[in-house]
Amino acid sequence: MQIAEIPYFEDSSCYYETVRHLKWPVFLDSSYQGDKPKSPIARFDIIAAEPFIRCVSDATGVYVEDQSGRKKVEKFPLELLKEIMAKYTLTNESLPFIGGAIGYLSYDLKSTSKKHPLIPKMIMGVYDWAVVVDHLNSKSWLIKNDFDGGLGLSWESLQSLFVKEPVGDKQIFSIDGDIKESLNISSYNDKFSKVASYIREGDCYQVNLSQKFNVSTRGDSWVFYKKFRGLNKSPYMAYLAYDDFEIMSGSPEQFIQSRNRAVITRPIKGTRARNSDPVCDKNNLVELSMSLKDKAENLMIVDLLRNDLAINCELGSIKVEKLFSVESYPNVHHLVSSITATLKKDSNNFELLNDAFPGGSITGAPKSRAIEIIDELEEHSREIYCGSIVYFSFNQMMDSNIAIRSMVHKNNTLHFYSGGGLTVDSIAALEYQEIKDKALNIINTINFFKDLNASN
């Protein structure tokens, strides 16, 4: 492995712009803000491109492509990825990512639903090199492993890309028309009533019900993402560009992280809107922190995740480190809990993620029945929404998000989604408004470009 320190930039998106012309460029973005206190959560950014192995799972099957060509394999996608990554094992523990697999798992990865998805269920690239930015220590590194057989960029070529001052893109982006939504208040009420009926009948305790939005676009979605990240400022954001679509995630939620067998998950459940009036904003925060309903929702998911982790973690190691902490983001306050555990020696990160997927915070409880109800009531395919953006490093470290506040940009259309957990105490009008509150940063970014277009 070769590693070199390169210039540090507080806004590491400039490094992504240096390599985004290459194949499958990815940017895992902690959205670090220099005017905020440094945080171990919003610490690392990862930039990579030109994967030497590419794995895709779509409606026609599971495929792997490398220098020898493309072939179909009869394996579950994460099982295929585990076998591939087993060939490239390193013990370096100095950084959380030193090259490896980066990509996404759609919410429907395990689903047999007949809905027609926009994008494959999984895309993962195995990247020989990466840029890792550490905002806590204000340092950046370029790392290369030479697992690609010398077919990719050389070490000298890579270094030449990252030693000079980056030059920003000059692309454009615009919005055409208005946002279209899959549910109005009347149709949402109908679905809400069906969920409420299932809860009363004892089928489930909580179901996450979502709706879909879309708007027509022109131009480069990277321009949109740069504006969005400035408004959204969340620690598990990402921009992934593939052959004919891009994924943008504004997620504040970590799904599962595993480092040296130390496992953590940080479920979010419980939301209040921010307010420009400091007094009202503080009242909303206090209201959330005292809400028995929101605490009950959060606790359901904490118990669900404890059970999910128990499949692959040491008996007695699973602990709730924080319960019902309030975290504030630009558009909402969230109730967040933190659960830690120790990975079993005979397990691995692929099984850990798979056995907990999709995340309980965006399905409901019991999970299997909640998923059935979601599939019944939602006409749209969730795509990346409520799936996960994830990396598996060559040094056996892994981190992932719950891909809420996430978008797909394809065929000049921006698709995005928002939802909320429904329980016996839920009120339809408030839940419908919460959906809009959660999507507000996306909507505000869209409106920014609409206003910009109108003024030009």
C-alpha positions in Angstrom: 0.0 0.0 0.0 1.2 3.5 -0.9 0.1 6.5 1.1 0.9 10.2 0.9 -0.3 13.3 2.7 -1.9 15.8 0.3 -3.1 19.4 0.9 -6.1 19.7 3.2 -9.2 21.6 2.2 -12.1 22.2 4.5 -14.4 21.8 1.5 -13.3 18.5 0.1 -15.8 18.6 -2.8 -12.9 20.2 -4.7 -11.2 16.9 -4.7 -14.3 15.2 -6.1 -14.3 17.7 -8.9 -10.8 16.7 -9.8 -11.8 13.1 -10.5 -15.5 13.2 -11.5 -14.7 12.8 -15.1 -13.5 9.2 -14.4 -15.7 6.1 -14.2 -18.1 5.7 -11.2 -16.8 8.6 -9.1 -18.0 8.6 -5.5 -18.0 11.1 -2.7 -18.9 10.1 0.9 -19.4 13.5 2.4 -19.5 14.3 6.1 -20.5 17.9 5.2 -18.0 19.3 7.7 -18.7 23.0 8.4 -15.8 25.1 9.7 -18.0 27.3 11.7 -19.2 24.3 13.8 -17.3 22.5 16.6 -15.2 19.6 15.3 -17.0 16.2 15.7 -16.0 12.5 15.5 -19.3 12.0 13.6 -18.7 14.6 10.9 -15.0 13.7 10.6 -14.1 11.7 7.4 -14.8 12.3 3.7 -13.9 9.7 1.1 -13.4 10.3 -2.6 -12.7 7.5 -5.2 -13.1 6.7 -8.8 -12.3 4.1 -11.5 -13.2 0.9 -9.7 -11.3 -2.1 -11.0 -14.2 -4.5 -10.1 -17.9 -3.5 -10.6 -20.8 -5.4 -9.2 -24.4 -4.8 -10.2 -27.7 -6.4 -9.2 -30.7 -5.5 -11.3 -34.0 -7.0 -12.6 -32.1 -9.4 -14.9 -29.6 -10.8 -12.4 -26.4 -10.2 -10.5 -23.3 -9.3 -12.6 -19.6 -8.8 -11.9 -17.3 -7.0 -14.3 -13.5 -6.7 -14.3 -10.6 -6.6 -16.8 -11.6 -10.1 -18.0 -15.1 -9.0 -18.9 -18.7 -9.1 -17.6 -20.4 -12.3 -16.3 -23.6 -13.2 -14.6 -23.3 -15.0 -11.2 -25.9 -17.0 -9.3 -25.2 -15.4 -5.9 -26.9 -13.0 -3.5 -25.3 -9.6 -4.1 -23.7 -9.2 -0.7 -22.4 -12.8 -0.7 -20.7 -12.0 -4.0 -19.2 -8.9 -2.6 -17.9 -10.8 0.5 -16.2 -13.4 -1.7 -14.6 -10.7 -3.8 -13.3 -8.6 -0.9 -11.9 -11.7 0.8 -9.2 -11.7 -1.9 -8.0 -8.2 -0.9 -7.3 -8.2 2.9 -5.0 -5.6 4.6 -4.4 -5.1 8.3 -3.7 -1.3 8.3 -5.9 0.3 10.9 -4.7 3.9 10.7 -7.7 5.1 8.7 -11.3 3.9 8.4 -11.0 3.4 4.6 -7.9 2.5 2.6 -9.6 1.4 -0.6 -12.3 -1.2 -1.0 -16.0 -1.4 -2.0 -18.2 1.7 -2.1 -21.7 1.9 -3.4 -25.4 1.5 -2.5 -28.0 -1.0 -1.6 -31.5 -0.1 -2.5 -34.3 -0.5 -0.1 -35.7 -3.3 -2.3 -32.4 -5.3 -2.3 -34.1 -8.4 -0.7 -37.6 -7.6 -2.1 -39.6 -9.7 -4.5 -41.9 -6.8 -5.3 -43.2 -6.5 -8.8 -42.8 -2.7 -8.8 -40.7 -1.3 -11.6 -37.5 0.3 -10.2 -35.6 3.2 -11.8 -32.2 1.9 -10.8 -30.5 -1.4 -10.0 -31.0 -2.9 -6.6 -27.2 -2.7 -5.9 -24.2 -1.1 -7.4 -20.8 -1.6 -5.7 -17.4 -0.6 -7.1 -14.2 -2.0 -5.7 -11.7 0.9 -5.7 -8.0 0.5 -5.6 -7.3 4.1 -4.6 -9.0 6.8 -2.5 -8.6 10.2 -1.0 -9.5 10.3 2.7 -10.0 13.6 4.4 -9.9 13.9 8.2 -11.6 17.1 9.3 -10.8 16.4 13.0 -7.1 16.6 12.4 -7.2 18.8 9.3 -5.3 16.3 7.2 -5.9 14.5 3.8 -4.3 11.4 2.4 -4.0 9.7 -1.0 -3.9 5.9 -0.8 -3.3 3.3 -3.5 -2.9 -0.5 -3.2 -2.0 -1.8 -6.7 -4.7 -4.5 -6.6 -5.9 -3.4 -10.0 -3.0 -5.2 -11.8 -1.5 -1.9 -13.1 -4.5 -1.2 -15.4 -5.6 1.9 -13.6 -4.0 5.2 -12.9 -0.4 5.0 -11.7 0.8 6.3 -8.3 2.6 9.1 -10.1 -0.5 10.1 -12.2 -2.7 10.1 -9.1 -0.3 12.2 -7.1 -0.1 14.7 -9.9 -3.9 15.1 -9.7 -3.9 16.0 -6.1 -0.9 18.1 -5.4 -2.1 21.2 -7.2 -4.9 23.7 -6.2 -8.2 22.2 -7.5 -10.1 24.1 -10.1 -13.9 24.2 -9.7 -16.4 23.0 -12.3 -18.3 25.5 -14.6 -21.4 23.4 -15.1 -25.0 24.6 -15.0 -28.3 23.2 -13.6 -31.9 24.3 -13.8 -35.4 23.2 -12.7 -38.3 23.0 -15.2 -41.8 23.2 -13.8 -43.2 22.3 -10.4 -42.7 19.5 -8.0 -45.2 16.6 -8.5 -46.1 14.4 -5.5 -47.5 10.9 -5.4 -50.0 11.6 -2.5 -52.2 14.6 -1.7 -53.6 14.9 1.8 -56.7 13.0 0.9 -54.9 10.0 -0.6 -52.4 10.1 2.3 -55.3 10.0 4.8 -56.6 6.8 3.1 -53.3 5.0 3.5 -52.9 6.4 7.0 -56.3 4.9 7.9 -55.2 1.5 6.6 -52.0 1.6 8.7 -54.0 2.6 11.8 -56.3 -0.3 11.2 -53.4 -2.7 11.0 -52.0 -1.3 14.3 -55.4 -1.6 16.1 -55.7 -5.2 14.9 -52.3 -6.0 16.3 -50.5 -6.7 13.0 -47.8 -4.2 14.0 -46.8 -1.4 16.3 -45.2 1.0 13.9 -45.1 1.4 10.1 -43.0 3.9 8.1 -45.2 5.3 5.3 -43.6 7.4 2.6 -44.5 9.3 -0.5 -42.6 10.2 -3.7 -41.9 13.5 -5.4 -40.3 14.4 -8.7 -39.4 17.4 -10.7 -38.0 18.0 -14.2 -34.4 19.2 -14.6 -31.8 20.3 -17.0 -28.0 20.1 -16.6 -25.6 18.7 -14.1 -26.9 17.4 -10.8 -23.5 18.0 -9.2 -24.4 21.7 -9.3 -27.6 20.9 -7.4 -25.8 18.7 -4.9 -23.2 21.4 -4.0 -26.0 23.9 -3.2 -28.0 21.1 -1.3 -25.0 20.2 0.9 -24.6 23.8 1.9 -28.3 23.9 3.1 -28.5 20.4 4.5 -25.2 20.0 6.5 -25.6 16.4 7.6 -22.9 14.0 8.4 -23.8 11.0 6.2 -24.3 12.7 2.9 -23.1 11.3 -0.4 -22.9 11.9 -4.2 -22.5 8.8 -6.4 -22.3 9.1 -10.2 -23.0 6.0 -12.4 -23.3 5.5 -16.2 -26.8 7.0 -16.6 -27.9 8.3 -13.2 -26.7 9.9 -10.0 -27.6 9.3 -6.3 -27.6 12.2 -3.9 -28.0 11.6 -0.2 -28.5 14.2 2.5 -28.8 11.6 5.3 -28.2 12.6 9.0 -28.5 8.9 10.0 -25.8 6.3 10.5 -27.0 2.8 10.0 -24.2 0.4 11.1 -20.5 1.1 11.6 -17.9 -1.6 12.3 -14.3 -0.8 13.2 -12.0 -3.5 14.7 -15.1 -5.5 15.7 -16.6 -2.4 17.6 -20.1 -2.0 16.2 -22.4 1.1 16.5 -25.8 2.0 15.2 -27.5 5.4 15.7 -31.2 5.2 14.9 -33.3 8.3 14.4 -36.9 8.3 15.3 -38.7 11.5 16.4 -38.8 14.8 14.5 -39.7 18.4 15.0 -39.4 21.3 12.5 -36.8 24.0 13.1 -38.1 27.6 13.4 -36.4 30.9 12.5 -37.6 32.4 15.8 -35.1 31.2 18.5 -37.8 31.0 21.2 -40.1 28.9 19.0 -37.2 26.7 17.9 -36.2 26.1 21.5 -39.8 25.2 22.3 -39.9 22.7 19.5 -36.7 21.1 20.8 -38.0 20.9 24.3 -41.3 19.5 23.1 -39.5 16.7 21.2 -37.2 15.9 24.2 -40.3 15.5 26.4 -42.6 13.7 23.9 -43.7 10.3 25.2 -45.0 9.4 21.7 -41.7 10.1 20.0 -39.8 8.3 22.8 -42.0 5.3 22.4 -41.4 5.2 18.6 -37.6 5.5 19.2 -37.6 2.8 21.8 -39.4 0.4 19.5 -36.6 0.8 16.9 -33.9 0.5 19.6 -35.3 -2.8 20.7 -35.6 -3.9 17.0 -32.0 -3.0 16.3 -30.8 -4.7 19.5 -32.4 -7.9 18.2 -30.9 -7.4 14.7 -27.4 -6.9 16.1 -27.7 -10.0 18.3 -27.5 -12.2 15.3 -23.9 -11.3 14.6 -22.6 -9.7 17.8 -21.3 -11.2 21.1 -23.8 -12.2 23.7 -23.9 -9.5 26.4 -22.0 -6.9 24.4 -25.0 -5.0 23.1 -25.5 -1.8 25.1 -27.7 1.3 24.6 -25.1 4.0 25.2 -27.4 6.9 24.6 -31.2 7.0 24.6 -33.4 9.8 23.3 -30.6 12.4 22.6 -31.8 15.4 20.6 -29.7 16.4 17.6 -30.4 19.6 15.6 -30.0 19.9 11.8 -30.8 22.9 9.6 -34.4 22.0 9.0 -35.4 19.6 11.8 -34.6 18.4 15.4 -34.2 14.6 15.7 -34.4 12.1 18.6 -31.4 9.9 18.3 -30.3 6.8 20.2 -26.9 5.0 20.1 -26.4 1.3 20.5 -23.0 -0.4 20.6 -21.9 -4.1 20.4 -18.9 -6.3 19.6 -18.9 -8.3 16.4 -18.5 -12.1 16.8 -15.2 -13.5 15.8 -16.9 -16.0 13.4 -19.1 -13.3 11.8 -18.2 -10.5 9.4 -19.4 -7.1 8.3 -21.3 -8.4 5.2 -23.4 -10.6 7.4 -23.8 -7.9 10.0 -25.2 -5.5 7.5 -27.3 -8.0 5.6 -29.0 -9.4 8.7 -30.1 -5.9 9.8 -31.1 -4.7 6.3 -33.3 -2.7 5.6 -33.0 -0.6 8.8 -35.7 -0.8 11.3 -36.0 3.0 11.7 -37.4 3.2 8.2 -39.6 0.1 8.1 -41.3 -0.4 11.5 -41.9 -3.1 14.0 -42.2 -6.0 13.8 -40.0 -5.4 10.7 -41.2 -8.3 8.5 -44.9 -7.3 8.8 -44.1 -3.6 8.4 -42.3 -4.3 5.2 -45.3 -6.2 3.9 -47.6 -3.3 4.7 -45.3 -0.8 3.1 -45.2 -2.9 -0.1 -49.0 -3.1 -0.1 -49.7 0.6 0.4 -46.8 2.4 -1.4 -47.3 2.4 -5.2 -43.7 3.6 -5.8 -40.5 1.7 -5.6 -38.3 3.3 -2.9 -35.1 2.9 -4.8 -32.2 4.2 -2.8 -34.5 5.9 -0.3 -34.4 4.0 3.0 -31.7 1.7 1.6 -28.1 2.4 2.4 -24.9 3.9 1.0 -22.0 1.9 2.4 -18.3 1.2 2.2 -16.3 -2.0 3.0 -12.7 -1.2 3.4 -9.8 -3.6 2.6 -8.9 -3.3 6.3 -12.3 -4.9 7.3 -13.8 -1.7 8.4 -17.4 -0.7 7.3 -19.7 2.2 7.6 -23.2 2.9 6.2 -26.0 5.3 6.3 -29.8 5.1 6.2 -30.4 6.8 2.9 -33.1 9.1 4.0 -33.3 12.7 2.4 -32.0 11.0 -0.7 -32.5 11.5 -4.4 -32.1 9.8 -7.7 -31.4 12.0 -10.8 -32.1 10.2 -14.0 -33.3 11.1 -17.5 -33.6 14.8 -16.6 -35.8 14.1 -13.6 -35.0 14.4 -9.9 -36.9 11.8 -7.8 -37.0 12.2 -4.0 -38.9 10.7 -1.1 -40.0 11.4 2.4 -41.9 9.5 5.1 -42.5 9.0 8.8 -43.2 6.3 11.3 -46.9 5.8 12.2 -48.0 4.5 15.6 -51.3 4.2 17.5 -50.9 7.8 18.7 -50.2 9.3 15.3 -52.4 12.1 13.8 -52.6 12.1 10.0 -52.4 15.9 9.5 -49.3 16.1 11.7 -47.6 13.1 10.0 -48.3 14.6 6.6 -46.7 17.9 7.6 -43.7 16.0 9.0 -43.1 14.5 5.6 -42.8 18.0 4.1 -40.6 19.2 7.0 -38.1 16.4 6.4 -38.0 17.1 2.7 -37.7 20.9 3.2 -34.0 21.1 2.4 -34.5 19.3 -0.9 -37.5 21.5 -1.7 -35.6 24.7 -0.7 -32.8 23.7 -3.0 -35.2 23.1 -5.9 -36.8 26.5 -5.2 -33.4 28.2 -5.2 -32.8 27.0 -8.8 -36.3 27.9 -9.8 -35.8 31.4 -8.5 -32.4 31.6 -10.1 -33.8 30.6 -13.5 -36.6 33.2 -13.2 -34.1 36.0 -12.5 -31.9 35.1 -15.5 
